[in-house]
Amino acid sequence: MSTARVTFLGVRHHSPACAGLVRRTIRELRPAYVLVEGPADMNDRIGELLLGHELPIAVFGHYRGTERVATSWTPLCAYSPEWVALTEGRTAGAEVRFIDLPAWHRAFTDRPDGAANRYADAETRYSRATERLRARYRVDTVDALWDRLFEIADPDGLRDRLDAYFALVRGDTEADDGDRAREQYMASWVRAAVAHAGSRPVLVVTGGFHQPALRALTAAPGTSPGAEPAAWPPVPVPPDGAAGGSFLVPYSFRQMDAFAGYQSGMPSPGYYQHLWDEGPDAAAKTLHRTVVERLRARRLPASTAALISAHT
């Protein structure tokens, strides 16, 4: 690689804490390139993606051929780290690029779990590592563990805690063939960006599960002085006789909700919007007030004594 500095940020998709870290990092680094986990076949239409949309939105990917049919969604909301990487990167003057395979690629469709969402990292949610951490912090779900460690914790040292967490999770989980193909492809984008950036920084924002592998795959010797920059990786296209592509579509918090079955969702994503906009204390009060208003609107008991107890 050249002398450019590469910063890898492993994130949880749709995490306000991770989105805030991405924003702070871009403002500090002023990178030449911001590389984001997302469908590379959208790179020619980044401008369309960054128009004044009402969030959340999603990139809908589809494929139809003689041997298979596939659909997939890449959701983005205001506090998605990937969305913040794109918008803050563009504001900072960086070149922003998606670096993952298109969603119709076999790396996504030929999976044991038949995942329909790009950001479906369920393999990280049930590993032995998270089971040990849940026992250590006495919480019953991965979501509660995540909130305890990251969302409502002191932001100081957040990046180091995330690195340790994702290294532990990846250490207990073996990637399947699809993830390995994706990581090889994403690594080729990182190497090309480093070659083009010269001495300027490059920021790479991906799901934390992929971060340790990308570090290893891109830890190669430097290029010789005066060498031509590496070519940008080609974007796969559907074979002859097949149709496929990516399109922007409206989305909703209901569709993003982990309780609705979205594997990489946060539970009650509307709450995390308040967390992103207002901070943890104000978000808790807003949640409390909203629950009470909805209970009373449905004529369900919500006494003052019960509210004081819940607040306490």
C-alpha positions in Angstrom: 0.0 0.0 0.0 1.0 3.7 -0.3 1.6 5.9 2.8 -2.0 6.9 3.0 -3.5 6.3 6.5 -6.5 4.0 6.5 -9.0 4.1 9.3 -11.4 1.2 9.7 -14.6 1.9 11.6 -16.6 -1.2 12.5 -20.2 -0.3 13.2 -23.5 -1.7 14.1 -26.0 -0.8 11.4 -28.5 1.7 12.5 -26.7 2.6 15.7 -26.8 6.3 16.8 -23.6 5.8 18.8 -21.7 4.5 15.8 -23.2 7.2 13.6 -21.9 9.8 15.9 -18.5 8.2 15.9 -18.5 8.3 12.0 -19.4 11.9 12.0 -16.7 12.9 14.5 -14.1 10.9 12.6 -14.8 12.4 9.3 -14.7 15.9 10.7 -11.4 15.1 12.3 -9.7 13.2 9.5 -11.0 15.2 6.4 -10.4 12.0 4.4 -9.8 11.8 0.6 -12.2 8.8 0.4 -15.0 7.5 2.5 -15.7 3.9 1.6 -19.0 2.5 2.8 -20.5 -1.0 3.0 -23.3 -0.8 0.4 -24.1 -1.9 -3.2 -21.4 -0.8 -5.6 -23.9 -0.6 -8.5 -25.3 2.5 -6.9 -22.0 4.5 -7.1 -23.0 6.1 -10.4 -26.1 7.4 -8.7 -24.8 8.7 -5.4 -26.1 12.1 -6.3 -29.6 10.7 -6.6 -29.2 8.9 -3.2 -28.2 12.2 -1.5 -31.2 14.3 -2.7 -33.6 15.6 -0.1 -35.4 12.3 0.7 -37.7 11.8 3.7 -35.9 9.1 5.7 -35.9 6.2 6.2 -35.3 5.1 2.6 -33.8 1.9 1.2 -32.0 0.7 -1.8 -34.0 -2.1 -3.3 -32.0 -4.7 -5.2 -33.6 -7.3 -7.5 -32.5 -10.1 -9.8 -34.4 -12.3 -12.2 -32.8 -15.0 -14.3 -33.6 -18.4 -15.6 -32.1 -20.1 -12.5 -33.0 -17.8 -9.6 -35.0 -14.8 -8.5 -33.7 -12.5 -5.6 -34.7 -9.3 -3.9 -32.9 -7.4 -1.1 -33.1 -4.1 0.8 -30.4 -1.8 2.1 -32.2 0.4 4.7 -30.9 3.9 5.6 -32.2 6.3 8.2 -30.8 9.5 9.7 -28.8 7.6 12.3 -27.5 4.8 10.1 -23.7 5.1 10.2 -23.6 4.4 6.4 -25.9 7.4 5.8 -23.9 9.6 8.0 -20.7 8.5 6.2 -22.1 9.4 2.8 -23.6 12.8 3.9 -20.7 13.9 6.1 -18.1 12.6 3.7 -19.7 14.6 0.8 -19.8 17.7 3.0 -16.2 17.3 3.9 -15.2 17.1 0.2 -14.4 13.4 0.2 -15.1 11.0 -2.6 -17.8 8.7 -1.3 -18.1 5.2 -2.7 -20.1 2.0 -1.9 -17.7 -0.9 -1.9 -19.8 -4.1 -1.5 -21.1 -6.5 -4.1 -24.6 -5.7 -5.6 -27.4 -7.2 -3.6 -28.4 -9.6 -6.4 -25.0 -11.2 -6.4 -24.7 -14.9 -5.4 -22.7 -13.9 -2.3 -26.1 -12.7 -0.9 -28.6 -15.0 -2.5 -26.8 -18.4 -2.0 -26.7 -18.1 1.8 -27.9 -20.8 4.2 -30.2 -18.3 6.0 -31.6 -16.8 2.7 -31.0 -13.3 4.1 -33.2 -10.7 2.4 -31.4 -7.7 3.9 -27.9 -6.6 3.2 -27.3 -5.5 6.8 -28.5 -8.8 8.2 -25.6 -9.8 10.5 -27.6 -12.3 12.6 -24.5 -14.5 12.9 -23.0 -12.0 15.3 -26.0 -11.9 17.5 -25.9 -15.4 19.0 -22.2 -16.1 19.3 -20.6 -17.5 22.4 -18.9 -14.1 22.8 -22.2 -12.2 23.2 -23.5 -14.9 25.5 -20.6 -14.4 27.9 -21.0 -10.7 27.7 -24.7 -10.9 28.5 -23.9 -13.0 31.5 -21.1 -10.6 32.6 -23.4 -7.5 32.4 -26.5 -9.3 33.6 -28.7 -8.4 30.6 -31.0 -10.8 28.7 -30.7 -9.7 25.1 -28.0 -8.6 22.7 -29.9 -5.3 22.2 -29.8 -4.6 26.0 -26.1 -5.5 26.0 -25.4 -3.1 23.1 -27.3 -0.2 24.8 -25.4 -0.8 28.0 -21.9 -0.9 26.3 -22.4 1.7 23.6 -25.6 3.7 23.2 -25.9 5.2 26.7 -22.2 4.8 27.7 -19.6 7.6 27.8 -18.6 8.3 24.1 -14.9 8.6 25.2 -13.1 5.5 24.2 -16.0 4.3 22.0 -13.9 3.3 19.1 -11.6 1.2 21.2 -14.6 -0.5 22.8 -16.1 -1.2 19.4 -12.9 -2.7 18.1 -12.6 -5.0 21.1 -16.2 -6.0 20.8 -16.2 -6.8 17.1 -12.8 -8.6 17.3 -14.2 -10.8 20.0 -17.4 -11.5 18.1 -15.6 -12.3 14.8 -13.2 -14.5 16.7 -16.1 -16.8 17.7 -17.9 -16.7 14.3 -16.6 -18.1 11.0 -17.7 -16.3 7.9 -19.5 -18.2 5.2 -18.5 -18.3 1.6 -20.7 -15.3 0.8 -19.2 -13.1 3.4 -15.7 -14.1 2.4 -16.4 -13.2 -1.2 -17.8 -9.8 -0.1 -14.8 -9.1 2.1 -12.4 -9.9 -0.7 -14.3 -7.5 -3.0 -14.5 -4.7 -0.4 -10.7 -5.1 0.3 -10.0 -4.5 -3.4 -11.8 -1.2 -3.1 -9.8 -0.2 -0.1 -6.5 -1.0 -1.8 -7.5 1.0 -4.8 -8.6 4.0 -2.7 -5.3 4.0 -0.8 -3.4 4.0 -4.0 -5.4 6.9 -5.4 -5.3 8.9 -2.1 -1.6 9.4 -1.9 -0.8 10.6 1.6 -4.3 11.6 2.4 -6.5 9.6 4.8 -9.0 6.9 3.7 -12.0 6.0 5.9 -13.7 2.6 5.7 -17.1 2.2 7.3 -18.5 -1.4 7.4 -20.3 -3.7 9.7 -18.2 -4.6 12.6 -18.2 -8.3 11.7 -16.2 -7.5 8.5 -13.7 -5.1 10.1 -11.1 -7.6 11.4 -11.1 -9.4 8.0 -10.7 -6.2 6.0 -7.8 -5.1 8.2 -6.1 -8.4 7.5 -6.9 -8.5 3.8 -5.5 -4.9 3.2 -2.4 -5.3 5.4 -0.2 -5.8 2.3 3.2 -4.3 1.4 3.3 -0.8 -0.1 3.4 0.0 -3.7 6.7 1.0 -5.3 7.3 4.8 -5.7 5.9 6.2 -8.9 3.6 3.2 -9.5 0.3 3.8 -11.2 -2.7 3.8 -8.9 -4.6 0.6 -8.7 -7.7 0.4 -10.9 -11.0 0.6 -9.3 -12.7 -2.8 -9.0 -15.2 -3.6 -11.7 -18.8 -3.6 -10.7 -20.5 -6.9 -11.5 -23.4 -6.9 -14.0 -26.1 -9.5 -14.5 -25.3 -12.1 -17.1 -26.9 -12.1 -20.5 -30.6 -13.1 -20.3 -30.9 -11.9 -16.7 -32.2 -8.6 -15.3 -31.0 -7.0 -12.1 -30.3 -3.6 -10.5 -30.7 -1.3 -7.5 -33.4 1.4 -7.0 -34.4 3.8 -4.3 -37.6 3.1 -2.5 -39.5 4.5 0.5 -39.0 2.7 3.8 -40.4 2.9 7.3 -39.3 2.4 10.9 -41.8 -0.4 11.2 -39.9 -2.3 8.4 -36.6 -1.6 10.2 -37.8 -2.8 13.6 -36.0 -5.9 15.0 -39.3 -6.9 16.5 -40.7 -7.2 13.0 -38.0 -9.7 12.1 -35.3 -7.5 10.5 -32.2 -9.3 11.7 -29.9 -6.2 11.9 -32.5 -3.8 13.1 -32.7 -2.0 16.4 -35.8 -2.7 18.5 -38.2 0.3 18.4 -36.2 2.3 15.9 -38.3 5.4 16.5 -36.8 5.6 20.0 -33.3 5.6 18.5 -34.3 8.5 16.3 -35.0 10.4 19.5 -31.7 9.2 20.9 -29.9 10.5 17.9 -31.8 13.8 17.9 -32.0 14.5 21.6 -29.5 12.4 23.6 -30.3 9.6 26.1 -31.9 11.6 28.9 -34.3 13.5 26.7 -35.0 10.3 24.6 -36.0 8.4 27.7 -38.4 11.2 28.8 -39.9 11.3 25.2 -40.4 7.5 25.2 -42.0 7.6 28.6 -44.4 10.3 27.6 -45.3 8.7 24.3 -46.1 5.3 25.9 -48.3 7.0 28.5 -50.2 9.0 25.8 -50.8 5.9 23.7 -52.0 3.9 26.7 -54.4 6.6 27.7 -55.6 7.1 24.1 -56.6 3.4 24.1 -58.3 3.9 27.5 -55.8 1.6 29.2 -54.9 2.2 32.9 -51.9 4.4 33.4 -52.2 5.9 36.9 -49.9 8.7 38.2 -48.5 6.3 40.8 -47.6 3.8 38.0 -46.0 6.5 36.0 -43.9 7.7 39.0 -42.8 4.1 39.6 -41.9 3.6 35.9 -40.0 6.8 35.8 -38.1 5.9 39.0 
